[in-house]
């Protein structure tokens, strides 16, 4: 796919993308870990709200 930028703008983009700060290796994204964390948080907050509700209403 050809670039839609002017050549001088494309050169600036290429220089920026080749900076060492842009070359950081990242771990692959783990969807299941994210879902587990969200599920744990929701369950934990639900249990906490039930506990607080029982303490206040008792």
ABEGO torsion letter per residue (X at the ends): XBBABBAAAAAAAAAAAABAAAABBBBBBBAAAAAAAAAAAAAAAAAAAAAAAAAAAX
